[in-house]
Amino acid sequence: VALLETKTGKRIAEHPIKNAARDEPRGIDVHPDGTRFVVYFGGQHDAEERDLRTGKLLRVYPGYLHGTTAARYHPDGTRVATAGTYSYELRIHAVPRRTDE
C-alpha cells in the first residue's frame, strides 16, 4: 500500500501489506481522520485496520466463509462495515477511538 501526496503524486510512504496467508490486498479504505486504513483480502480472511503512517496492525475484523468483498468506514469514523462474498452478510463493527492522539 503506497501513500502519495495528492498535488505532486510523490510517494510519501509504502507498506508491504500481506495477511497471514500471504495474500495481496483486494481493497482499502482510509479513515476520515486520515490516520488509519482498513484493508481486506480475498479467500477466508479477515479485514485489518492499520496505522497509515507505519502500517502497524491495530485490530482485526472477522472474515467470512467465502471471503471479504468490501470494508468501508462510515463518514463519521465510528463504524466500519464489512461484506462477505456469497453470504449476503454485512457486519457493522464499532471503531475504537485512537488512544495515541
Secondary structure, DSSP 8 states (H G I E B T S, - for coil): -EEE-TTT--EEEE-----TT---EEEEEE-TTSSEEEEEESSS--EEEEETTT--EEEEE---TT-EEEEEE-TTSSEEEEEETTT--EEEEE----S--
